[in-house]
Amino acid sequence: MKSFEINGTLRQVTGKKDSKKLRGEELVPCVLYGGEENLHFSVPFSDFRGLVYTPEVFVVNLNLEGKTYQSILQDMQWHPVEEQLLHVDFLQISESKPIKIELPVTIKGTAKGTKTGGKLKVNLRKIKVKGLVNNLPNEVIVDVSDLDVAQSIKVGELHIDGVEFLAAKSNVIATVTVTRASKAAASATEKGGKK
């Protein structure tokens, strides 16, 4: 997995009043869970741009006053109206413990059913997986080249070494739906074959 660096400042005081003060200074209150103790810290909002405005998933190397912690982004709270990040939770990870994470789904190829008028429909943009951080890919690549009209690819058909897919095996990732154009093409082919 790709990594992302964030530098934070540990917080000695926590609570709503302190969090509000930090936000006024364009700092985001954060917590790192999963270690020996929970660590409270703050990070400038601008440092999050490359992390939150992308479909990609990263291992986040948190540098807190000289000490680095490997983590993943667990949860984000946004202001309901303004573009303001209110709070971020990180989960500390280790190379020996499996983690659960959502990876982006990348569609590869052109479904052959779309050439006869079918329409490719992608149902899953992210998929939850479990595995050791070193085994996890940056994305789940799904090749749709062989999909014909009314065919689909399900979670159960995917395989990546060292990765367990947590979504139901019957969940459809991508399908080629029947359209009027594909029906017309199919009936034209049938008529042509009867001659």
MIDOSE-1310 file (N, C-alpha, C; in nm, 2 decimals, decimal comma, always signed):
residues 195
mksf	+0,08/-0,12/+0,00/+0,00/+0,00/+0,00/+0,09/+0,13/+0,00; +0,03/+0,23/-0,06/+0,10/+0,36/-0,06/+0,10/+0,42/+0,08; +0,21/+0,50/+0,11/+0,21/+0,56/+0,24/+0,20/+0,71/+0,23; +0,16/+0,78/+0,34/+0,13/+0,92/+0,34/+0,19/+0,97/+0,48
eing	+0,26/+1,08/+0,47/+0,32/+1,13/+0,59/+0,24/+1,25/+0,65; +0,22/+1,24/+0,78/+0,15/+1,35/+0,85/+0,23/+1,39/+0,98; +0,25/+1,52/+1,00/+0,32/+1,56/+1,12/+0,21/+1,63/+1,21; +0,21/+1,58/+1,34/+0,11/+1,63/+1,43/+0,18/+1,68/+1,56
tlrq	+0,10/+1,76/+1,63/+0,15/+1,81/+1,76/+0,06/+1,75/+1,87; +0,13/+1,69/+1,97/+0,05/+1,62/+2,08/-0,03/+1,73/+2,16; -0,15/+1,69/+2,20/-0,23/+1,79/+2,28/-0,22/+1,75/+2,43; -0,20/+1,85/+2,51/-0,20/+1,82/+2,65/-0,34/+1,84/+2,71
vtgk	-0,41/+1,93/+2,65/-0,55/+1,96/+2,70/-0,65/+1,90/+2,59; -0,75/+1,83/+2,64/-0,85/+1,79/+2,54/-0,99/+1,83/+2,59; -1,09/+1,82/+2,51/-1,22/+1,86/+2,54/-1,28/+1,95/+2,44; -1,41/+1,98/+2,45/-1,48/+2,06/+2,34/-1,42/+2,20/+2,33
kdsk	-1,39/+2,27/+2,44/-1,34/+2,40/+2,44/-1,21/+2,41/+2,36; -1,12/+2,32/+2,39/-0,99/+2,31/+2,33/-1,00/+2,28/+2,18; -1,09/+2,18/+2,15/-1,11/+2,14/+2,01/-1,16/+2,26/+1,93; -1,25/+2,34/+1,99/-1,31/+2,46/+1,92/-1,20/+2,56/+1,89
klrg	-1,11/+2,58/+1,99/-1,00/+2,67/+1,98/-0,90/+2,63/+1,86; -0,88/+2,50/+1,86/-0,79/+2,44/+1,75/-0,85/+2,46/+1,61; -0,98/+2,44/+1,60/-1,05/+2,46/+1,47/-1,04/+2,60/+1,42; -1,05/+2,69/+1,52/-1,03/+2,84/+1,49/-0,90/+2,87/+1,43
eelv	-0,80/+2,79/+1,47/-0,66/+2,81/+1,42/-0,63/+2,72/+1,29; -0,74/+2,67/+1,23/-0,73/+2,58/+1,12/-0,65/+2,45/+1,15; -0,66/+2,40/+1,27/-0,60/+2,28/+1,31/-0,71/+2,18/+1,34; -0,69/+2,05/+1,30/-0,79/+1,94/+1,32/-0,75/+1,86/+1,44
pcvl	-0,84/+1,85/+1,54/-0,82/+1,76/+1,65/-0,82/+1,61/+1,60; -0,73/+1,53/+1,65/-0,72/+1,39/+1,60/-0,69/+1,30/+1,72; -0,72/+1,17/+1,71/-0,69/+1,07/+1,81/-0,63/+0,95/+1,74; -0,53/+0,89/+1,80/-0,47/+0,77/+1,75/-0,51/+0,66/+1,85
ygge	-0,59/+0,56/+1,80/-0,63/+0,45/+1,88/-0,55/+0,32/+1,85; -0,56/+0,22/+1,93/-0,50/+0,09/+1,90/-0,36/+0,06/+1,96; -0,30/+0,16/+2,02/-0,17/+0,15/+2,08/-0,18/+0,12/+2,23; -0,07/+0,14/+2,30/-0,08/+0,12/+2,45/-0,17/+0,22/+2,51
enlh	-0,17/+0,34/+2,46/-0,27/+0,44/+2,51/-0,31/+0,52/+2,39; -0,43/+0,58/+2,40/-0,48/+0,67/+2,30/-0,40/+0,80/+2,30; -0,36/+0,85/+2,18/-0,29/+0,97/+2,17/-0,37/+1,08/+2,10; -0,38/+1,19/+2,17/-0,45/+1,31/+2,12/-0,35/+1,41/+2,06
fsvp	-0,38/+1,45/+1,94/-0,29/+1,54/+1,87/-0,37/+1,63/+1,77; -0,30/+1,73/+1,72/-0,36/+1,82/+1,62/-0,28/+1,82/+1,49; -0,34/+1,85/+1,38/-0,27/+1,85/+1,25/-0,33/+1,97/+1,17; -0,25/+2,05/+1,10/-0,31/+2,16/+1,02/-0,40/+2,10/+0,91
fsdf	-0,52/+2,16/+0,89/-0,61/+2,11/+0,79/-0,55/+2,09/+0,65; -0,46/+2,18/+0,61/-0,40/+2,18/+0,48/-0,32/+2,05/+0,46; -0,27/+1,99/+0,57/-0,19/+1,86/+0,56/-0,28/+1,74/+0,52; -0,41/+1,76/+0,53/-0,50/+1,65/+0,50/-0,55/+1,64/+0,36
rglv	-0,52/+1,75/+0,28/-0,58/+1,76/+0,15/-0,54/+1,64/+0,06; -0,42/+1,60/+0,06/-0,38/+1,48/-0,03/-0,43/+1,35/+0,03; -0,48/+1,35/+0,15/-0,53/+1,22/+0,21/-0,68/+1,20/+0,19; -0,75/+1,31/+0,21/-0,90/+1,30/+0,21/-0,97/+1,33/+0,08
ytpe	-0,90/+1,40/-0,01/-0,97/+1,44/-0,14/-0,92/+1,34/-0,25; -0,92/+1,21/-0,22/-0,87/+1,11/-0,31/-0,94/+0,98/-0,28; -0,97/+0,90/-0,39/-1,03/+0,77/-0,36/-0,93/+0,67/-0,31; -0,80/+0,70/-0,32/-0,69/+0,61/-0,28/-0,69/+0,59/-0,13
vfvv	-0,63/+0,48/-0,09/-0,62/+0,44/+0,05/-0,47/+0,44/+0,09; -0,43/+0,49/+0,20/-0,29/+0,50/+0,24/-0,27/+0,44/+0,38; -0,14/+0,40/+0,40/-0,09/+0,37/+0,53/-0,04/+0,51/+0,57; -0,08/+0,56/+0,69/-0,04/+0,69/+0,73/+0,07/+0,68/+0,83
nlnl	+0,18/+0,74/+0,80/+0,29/+0,75/+0,90/+0,28/+0,88/+0,98; +0,23/+0,86/+1,10/+0,21/+0,98/+1,19/+0,34/+1,01/+1,26; +0,39/+1,13/+1,24/+0,51/+1,18/+1,31/+0,46/+1,27/+1,42; +0,46/+1,22/+1,54/+0,41/+1,30/+1,66/+0,53/+1,34/+1,74
egkt	+0,58/+1,46/+1,72/+0,70/+1,51/+1,80/+0,81/+1,41/+1,80; +0,85/+1,37/+1,69/+0,97/+1,28/+1,68/+0,95/+1,13/+1,68; +0,83/+1,09/+1,72/+0,80/+0,95/+1,72/+0,70/+0,91/+1,61; +0,73/+0,81/+1,53/+0,64/+0,77/+1,42/+0,56/+0,65/+1,45
yqsi	+0,43/+0,66/+1,41/+0,33/+0,56/+1,43/+0,27/+0,52/+1,30; +0,27/+0,39/+1,26/+0,20/+0,35/+1,14/+0,05/+0,33/+1,17; -0,03/+0,39/+1,08/-0,17/+0,39/+1,11/-0,25/+0,39/+0,98; -0,38/+0,38/+0,99/-0,48/+0,40/+0,88/-0,58/+0,49/+0,93
lqdm	-0,64/+0,56/+0,83/-0,75/+0,66/+0,86/-0,87/+0,58/+0,90; -0,93/+0,60/+1,02/-1,04/+0,52/+1,06/-1,17/+0,59/+1,04; -1,18/+0,72/+1,08/-1,30/+0,79/+1,07/-1,28/+0,94/+1,06; -1,37/+1,01/+0,99/-1,36/+1,15/+0,97/-1,49/+1,22/+1,00
qwhp	-1,49/+1,33/+1,07/-1,62/+1,40/+1,09/-1,60/+1,54/+1,02; -1,70/+1,57/+0,93/-1,70/+1,70/+0,86/-1,81/+1,79/+0,92; -1,79/+1,91/+0,90/-1,90/+2,01/+0,94/-2,01/+1,99/+0,84; -2,14/+1,99/+0,88/-2,25/+1,96/+0,79/-2,27/+2,06/+0,68
veeq	-2,22/+2,19/+0,69/-2,24/+2,29/+0,59/-2,10/+2,34/+0,53; -2,01/+2,37/+0,62/-1,88/+2,43/+0,57/-1,79/+2,32/+0,54; -1,69/+2,35/+0,46/-1,58/+2,25/+0,43/-1,48/+2,25/+0,54; -1,52/+2,20/+0,65/-1,43/+2,20/+0,77/-1,42/+2,06/+0,83
llhv	-1,30/+2,01/+0,84/-1,28/+1,88/+0,90/-1,28/+1,90/+1,05; -1,38/+1,83/+1,12/-1,40/+1,86/+1,26/-1,31/+1,77/+1,35; -1,29/+1,64/+1,30/-1,22/+1,55/+1,39/-1,18/+1,43/+1,30; -1,06/+1,37/+1,33/-1,01/+1,25/+1,26/-0,97/+1,15/+1,36
dflq	-1,01/+1,02/+1,33/-0,96/+0,91/+1,41/-0,86/+0,83/+1,33; -0,75/+0,79/+1,39/-0,66/+0,70/+1,32/-0,65/+0,57/+1,40; -0,62/+0,46/+1,34/-0,60/+0,33/+1,40/-0,46/+0,29/+1,38; -0,39/+0,27/+1,50/-0,25/+0,22/+1,49/-0,24/+0,08/+1,44
ises	-0,15/+0,05/+1,34/-0,14/-0,08/+1,29/+0,00/-0,14/+1,31; +0,01/-0,27/+1,29/+0,15/-0,33/+1,30/+0,15/-0,43/+1,18; +0,27/-0,46/+1,14/+0,29/-0,55/+1,02/+0,25/-0,69/+1,05; +0,24/-0,73/+1,18/+0,21/-0,86/+1,21/+0,06/-0,89/+1,24
kpik	-0,02/-0,78/+1,25/-0,16/-0,79/+1,28/-0,25/-0,76/+1,15; -0,34/-0,85/+1,12/-0,43/-0,81/+1,00/-0,52/-0,69/+1,03; -0,54/-0,61/+0,93/-0,63/-0,50/+0,94/-0,75/-0,51/+0,85; -0,86/-0,45/+0,88/-0,98/-0,44/+0,79/-0,98/-0,30/+0,73
ielp	-1,00/-0,29/+0,60/-0,99/-0,16/+0,54/-1,07/-0,17/+0,41; -1,13/-0,06/+0,36/-1,20/-0,05/+0,24/-1,10/-0,01/+0,13; -1,09/-0,08/+0,02/-1,00/-0,05/-0,09/-1,08/+0,00/-0,21; -1,03/+0,09/-0,29/-1,11/+0,13/-0,41/-1,11/+0,02/-0,51
vtik	-1,22/+0,01/-0,59/-1,23/-0,08/-0,70/-1,20/-0,01/-0,83; -1,10/-0,06/-0,91/-1,07/+0,00/-1,04/-1,11/-0,10/-1,15; -1,19/-0,05/-1,24/-1,24/-0,13/-1,35/-1,14/-0,12/-1,46; -1,11/-0,24/-1,52/-1,01/-0,24/-1,63/-1,08/-0,31/-1,75
gtak	-1,04/-0,26/-1,87/-1,09/-0,32/-1,99/-1,23/-0,26/-2,03; -1,27/-0,30/-2,15/-1,40/-0,26/-2,21/-1,48/-0,39/-2,22; -1,60/-0,39/-2,15/-1,68/-0,51/-2,16/-1,73/-0,53/-2,30; -1,72/-0,66/-2,34/-1,76/-0,69/-2,48/-1,91/-0,67/-2,50
gtkt	-1,99/-0,67/-2,40/-2,13/-0,65/-2,41/-2,17/-0,51/-2,44; -2,07/-0,41/-2,41/-2,10/-0,27/-2,44/-2,09/-0,25/-2,59; -2,02/-0,34/-2,66/-2,00/-0,32/-2,81/-2,13/-0,35/-2,88; -2,22/-0,43/-2,82/-2,34/-0,47/-2,88/-2,46/-0,39/-2,82
ggkl	-2,42/-0,28/-2,75/-2,53/-0,19/-2,70/-2,56/-0,20/-2,56; -2,50/-0,30/-2,49/-2,52/-0,31/-2,34/-2,45/-0,20/-2,27; -2,49/-0,18/-2,14/-2,43/-0,07/-2,06/-2,37/-0,13/-1,94; -2,24/-0,09/-1,92/-2,17/-0,13/-1,80/-2,21/-0,05/-1,68
kvnl	-2,25/-0,13/-1,57/-2,29/-0,06/-1,45/-2,20/-0,11/-1,34; -2,14/-0,02/-1,27/-2,05/-0,05/-1,16/-2,13/-0,03/-1,03; -2,14/-0,14/-0,95/-2,22/-0,13/-0,83/-2,13/-0,11/-0,70; -2,01/-0,15/-0,71/-1,92/-0,13/-0,59/-1,80/-0,05/-0,63
rkik	-1,78/+0,06/-0,56/-1,67/+0,15/-0,59/-1,56/+0,12/-0,48; -1,60/+0,06/-0,37/-1,50/+0,03/-0,26/-1,54/-0,11/-0,21; -1,44/-0,19/-0,16/-1,47/-0,32/-0,11/-1,39/-0,34/+0,01; -1,46/-0,40/+0,12/-1,39/-0,42/+0,25/-1,31/-0,55/+0,24
vkgl	-1,19/-0,54/+0,29/-1,10/-0,65/+0,29/-1,02/-0,66/+0,42; -0,96/-0,78/+0,44/-0,88/-0,80/+0,56/-0,75/-0,86/+0,52; -0,64/-0,82/+0,58/-0,51/-0,88/+0,55/-0,40/-0,80/+0,62; -0,28/-0,86/+0,61/-0,16/-0,79/+0,67/-0,13/-0,67/+0,58
vnnl	-0,09/-0,56/+0,64/-0,07/-0,44/+0,56/+0,03/-0,46/+0,45; +0,13/-0,55/+0,46/+0,22/-0,57/+0,35/+0,16/-0,65/+0,23; +0,05/-0,72/+0,26/-0,02/-0,79/+0,15/-0,13/-0,71/+0,08; -0,16/-0,60/+0,14/-0,28/-0,53/+0,08/-0,23/-0,44/-0,04
pnev	-0,31/-0,46/-0,15/-0,28/-0,37/-0,27/-0,33/-0,23/-0,25; -0,30/-0,14/-0,34/-0,35/-0,01/-0,34/-0,49/+0,00/-0,38; -0,53/-0,10/-0,47/-0,67/-0,10/-0,52/-0,70/-0,25/-0,56; -0,83/-0,27/-0,58/-0,88/-0,40/-0,63/-0,91/-0,38/-0,78
ivdv	-0,83/-0,45/-0,87/-0,85/-0,43/-1,01/-0,95/-0,54/-1,06; -1,05/-0,50/-1,13/-1,15/-0,59/-1,18/-1,16/-0,58/-1,33; -1,12/-0,69/-1,40/-1,12/-0,69/-1,55/-1,26/-0,73/-1,60; -1,32/-0,64/-1,67/-1,45/-0,66/-1,72/-1,46/-0,70/-1,87
sdld	-1,34/-0,72/-1,93/-1,33/-0,74/-2,08/-1,42/-0,85/-2,13; -1,43/-0,96/-2,05/-1,51/-1,08/-2,10/-1,66/-1,07/-2,07; -1,70/-0,96/-2,01/-1,85/-0,95/-1,97/-1,93/-0,92/-2,09; -2,03/-1,01/-2,11/-2,13/-0,99/-2,22/-2,26/-0,93/-2,16
vaqs	-2,35/-0,90/-2,24/-2,48/-0,85/-2,19/-2,54/-0,95/-2,09; -2,60/-0,89/-1,98/-2,66/-0,97/-1,88/-2,57/-1,06/-1,80; -2,44/-1,03/-1,81/-2,34/-1,10/-1,73/-2,28/-1,01/-1,62; -2,23/-1,06/-1,51/-2,18/-0,98/-1,40/-2,05/-1,05/-1,34
ikvg	-1,98/-0,97/-1,26/-1,87/-1,02/-1,18/-1,91/-0,99/-1,04; -1,90/-1,10/-0,96/-1,93/-1,09/-0,81/-1,81/-1,10/-0,73; -1,82/-1,06/-0,60/-1,71/-1,06/-0,51/-1,65/-1,20/-0,50; -1,73/-1,30/-0,50/-1,68/-1,44/-0,48/-1,58/-1,48/-0,59
elhi	-1,58/-1,41/-0,70/-1,49/-1,44/-0,82/-1,35/-1,38/-0,80; -1,33/-1,29/-0,71/-1,21/-1,22/-0,69/-1,11/-1,30/-0,61; -0,98/-1,29/-0,64/-0,88/-1,35/-0,56/-0,75/-1,27/-0,56; -0,70/-1,24/-0,44/-0,57/-1,17/-0,42/-0,50/-1,25/-0,31
dgve	-0,38/-1,30/-0,33/-0,31/-1,37/-0,23/-0,30/-1,29/-0,10; -0,33/-1,36/+0,01/-0,31/-1,30/+0,14/-0,42/-1,20/+0,18; -0,52/-1,19/+0,09/-0,63/-1,09/+0,12/-0,76/-1,16/+0,13; -0,84/-1,13/+0,24/-0,97/-1,19/+0,25/-1,08/-1,08/+0,22
flaa	-1,17/-1,12/+0,13/-1,28/-1,02/+0,10/-1,39/-1,04/+0,20; -1,43/-0,93/+0,26/-1,53/-0,93/+0,37/-1,67/-0,90/+0,32; -1,68/-0,85/+0,20/-1,82/-0,83/+0,14/-1,87/-0,97/+0,11; -2,01/-0,97/+0,10/-2,08/-1,10/+0,07/-2,03/-1,15/-0,07
ksnv	-2,01/-1,28/-0,09/-1,96/-1,33/-0,21/-2,06/-1,31/-0,33; -2,19/-1,29/-0,29/-2,29/-1,27/-0,40/-2,30/-1,13/-0,44; -2,23/-1,03/-0,37/-2,24/-0,89/-0,41/-2,19/-0,87/-0,55; -2,26/-0,80/-0,64/-2,22/-0,78/-0,77/-2,14/-0,65/-0,78
iatv	-2,02/-0,67/-0,84/-1,93/-0,55/-0,85/-1,96/-0,48/-0,98; -1,97/-0,55/-1,09/-2,00/-0,48/-1,22/-2,09/-0,58/-1,30; -2,18/-0,52/-1,38/-2,27/-0,60/-1,46/-2,29/-0,52/-1,59; -2,32/-0,59/-1,70/-2,35/-0,53/-1,83/-2,51/-0,54/-1,84
tvtr	-2,57/-0,43/-1,83/-2,72/-0,43/-1,84/-2,77/-0,43/-1,98; -2,89/-0,49/-1,99/-2,96/-0,50/-2,12/-3,02/-0,36/-2,15; -2,99/-0,31/-2,27/-3,05/-0,18/-2,31/-3,14/-0,21/-2,44; -3,21/-0,11/-2,48/-3,29/-0,12/-2,60/-3,20/-0,15/-2,72
aska	-3,09/-0,09/-2,73/-3,00/-0,11/-2,84/-2,95/-0,25/-2,84; -2,91/-0,31/-2,72/-2,86/-0,44/-2,72/-2,97/-0,54/-2,75; -3,10/-0,51/-2,71/-3,21/-0,60/-2,74/-3,23/-0,60/-2,90; -3,22/-0,49/-2,96/-3,24/-0,47/-3,10/-3,13/-0,55/-3,17
aasa	-3,00/-0,54/-3,12/-2,89/-0,61/-3,18/-2,90/-0,76/-3,17; -2,95/-0,80/-3,05/-2,97/-0,95/-3,03/-3,08/-1,00/-3,13; -3,19/-0,93/-3,14/-3,30/-0,98/-3,23/-3,26/-0,97/-3,37; -3,18/-0,88/-3,41/-3,13/-0,87/-3,55/-3,04/-0,99/-3,58
tekg	-2,96/-1,03/-3,48/-2,87/-1,14/-3,50/-2,95/-1,27/-3,51; -3,05/-1,28/-3,43/-3,14/-1,40/-3,43/-3,21/-1,41/-3,57; -3,26/-1,30/-3,62/-3,33/-1,30/-3,75/-3,23/-1,33/-3,86; -3,11/-1,28/-3,85/-3,01/-1,30/-3,95/-2,97/-1,45/-3,95
gkk	-2,97/-1,52/-3,83/-2,94/-1,66/-3,82/-3,04/-1,75/-3,88; -3,17/-1,70/-3,88/-3,28/-1,79/-3,93/-3,29/-1,80/-4,08; -3,23/-1,71/-4,15/-3,24/-1,72/-4,30/-3,18/-1,84/-4,35
